[in-house]
């Protein structure tokens, strides 16, 4: 749940008034990476602090505090959190996926030079991290699923072997079966008609060159999955139909004044339940 605005506010505080809550050690490599980022582009993420006895206890940002202290910074941007126990630092952290990191790097290159960005990451170069060719070979919807972390990178690489329209079909099957594994995707790719296969470079690897026996096993599994999908889709349709009939019946009961009065008099709890069903069906 997002924090209530009344619980937090931003303020630049004197660094001498900041007090570490805990001393959390990290690897020297990670510490130097954070330090390089701050020295290169400044402090991007404010410290989170809690007021206590006239000073401020650091809830999140101990490593940044140590680096700023070493740099001789006098005032530090802070977010003041007024409920100490309501804050859990690790729950506020969102780790970047590989694709998100690549997108961030490409966006940064529009405004900063590669040397500055590399310094912020504490590395010598970022060129080897950029892989724009993969995204260019994916359908926009598939590329979006890859960038959000829904589709793993090794699966995205497999999808290059088929045309964009087939990529969408495979993505929909992966979502409906909740299976984003490489073996499952390879099976779908092997089943792809020739007309929907992407043009491969000369001497390039072709997934269709595998042994017939392995292909047959994958295709058999694929057929079983599709049959199972159709079975559950039929169950869902029947469930939806039965639920619709139930809602219509409950509405008719609620619209009957005599039934409504009887329920209100002798079965108030049941009446509340019926009312929730009707209200829920109205969106």
Secondary structure, DSSP 8 states (H G I E B T S, - for coil): ----GGGEEEEEEEGGGEEES------HHHHHHHHHHHHHH---S-EEEEEETTEEEEEE-HHHHHHHHHHT--EEEEEEES-GGG--GGGG-----HHHHHHHHHHHTTTS-HHHHHHHHTSS-SGGG--HHHHHTS-HHHHHHHHTTSS-HHHHHHGGGB-HHHHHHHHHHHHHHT---HHHHHHHHHTS-GGGB----TT---GGGS-HHHHHHHHHHHHHHHHHHHHHHHHHHHHHHHHHHHHHHHHHHHH-HHHHHHHHHH-HHHHHHHHHHHHHHT-
